């Protein structure tokens, strides 16, 4: 029996060692201390946020100690009586060469001074001590000359990418699910393990954090939250890029802001910098996701409170601080309907700078590469006429210009300008036709957004340009009109609509693109209304009431296509679909058994059938996959949909647009058909597609 027990113990030890990943530096520090080297630490203080792997590391230290023939004594601060006598009773009887492993020390943190000044000095010289908790040692440890020589402070962080991937592989998580779990959990060991416990052994291609996983993760990372005000403060910190006392006063109340800021700073998951306090990314994501799921209305109220404060900061602060506030406003819109435009997974590779005379040649080279020689002459004109309108975007490592923006400020039409730049001519025609300028007013035109590697596509560089544009919208006195140009209007129309800009003009260009100008008249869109509608904004679009049942609605083709896109965007919101004019379109009302109360279901079934019909044609099967993943499978945004389909974003965008065009075409034929067609027969009777 003893042999069997030993064999089982060996197998358990082998399994634990096999499942352990990373932490090579921490193990090296412990092994040196275990060896008794003269200059090695006598006390190792491991600290890090909940779930980062402190207990797992201590179990590995215990195995190392036993392998070295050293007895171990384990004390769990969560379970002991948090008093000197209670602690001593747990550690009693330790041999002189014992390794004392103290876990969860945050639960008896009040014993820290006693531990340092009374208990540890009483131990035999051969004893090795490891303390692990969420909080690091107080400055009294490191400022004391003797402890400075005997103490090793070991902050424990996340696993790196390769270590995290190995952990998931050992847990038999499929490669596709590994990518999704890593996007959610990063290198946080507990989050990885919890996610792996859900996904392990699965053969599907999708994984998402469940409410149970999030709730348990939060309890481990944060612990007990004292009151509802503390909970709100935690949610504000999770939602925001940085948190200040001013922000907390604005959201939780003037009389509690300082108190809540102090409480948040003491959490082991908090860190701080020059601009304020912030939470660990994984914790922020988990808390934010939990609130969105648990209390959507409360989440919306908190979101607006944060947004209103940041908007006021952007409007009234110095230019530099105002741009920081704009960036933080962009950050809080990383979820919701506009998330794809605001989620920047990597920043810091590029930075904005004013243009220098020596940058002119680079600007000419960039515009020639992106738009051809015809545009170079226009850029040369504006370099001479309005050089202050140019912003340069440099590669951080080299300092070289890789992109530029031309952000023109104009107060009146001038013949020499409109003669050189046809976009300007169209813009002034639209202003004159719609609502001319009054005395003291001006127009701002984003004439060029040039970054050749991702020409007018969502990118970190274009994100920096957007921040500059939004800052000037908010801070510019006398702004009457703003115009944004794009050769890809379908890619940007959702964001432009969200920002109060409508398609106004279109210009064909020799390079084959048609450039659309999106326009906003700020005199009929007061800044206060624009604030509420956009920058804190609703996380989803405002819900309008469904039309009253009656005669079928007559739509133009462009209105019809827009309504189809809106229904797909609102696929998981029944109230959004109920508000669609397509519920009263002819293709619905002429169906057998039509009744207003069945219109939403009938529209869903028709759209589903049309999208699914694309899979029957090998030439269009890829369009079906893109549309089904984007609209039917609850992906958070289009960037993630592209990743899930293993497509470059530019390819994904083309397939999505082609698929939408094809679905709109098929449905329009249905809408204008002479007789009702059963949905399953639609494609075969429209030409075999």
Secondary structure, DSSP 8 states (H G I E B T S, - for coil): -HHHHHHHHHHHHHHHHHH----HHHHHHHHHHHHT-TTS-SEEEEE-STTSSHHHHHHHHHHHHHHTT--EEEEETTTS-SSHHHHHHHHTT--TT-EEEEE-GGGGGGGHHHIIIIIGGGS-TT-EEEEEESS---HHHHHSHHHHHHEEEEE-----HHHHHHHHHHTT--HHHHHHHHHHHTT-HHHHHHHHHHHTT---S-----HHHHHHHHHHHH----SHHHHHHHHHHHHSSSB-HHHHHHHH-TTTHHHHHHHHHHSTTEEEETTEEEE-HHHHHHHHHHHHHH-HHHHHHHHHHHHHHHHHHHHHS-HHHHHHHHHHHHHTTSSSTTHHHH--S--SSEEEEE--GGGHHHHHHHHHHHH-HHHHHHHHHHHHH-GGGEEEEEETTT--EEEEEEEEEESS--HHHHHH-HHHHHHHHHHHHH----TT-EEEEEEEEE-GGGTTSS-HHHHHHHHHHHHHHHH-TTEEEEEEEES-HHHHHHHHHHTT-EEEEEEE-TTS-EEEEEEEETTSS-HHHHIIIIIS--SS--------S-S-----HHHHHHHHHHHHHTTT-HHHHHT-GGGGSHHHHTSTT--GGGHHHHHHHHHHHHHHHGGGSTTTHHHHHHHIIIIIS--SSHHHHHHHTT--HHHHHHHHHHHHHHHHHHHHHHHT-SS---GGGHHHHTT--
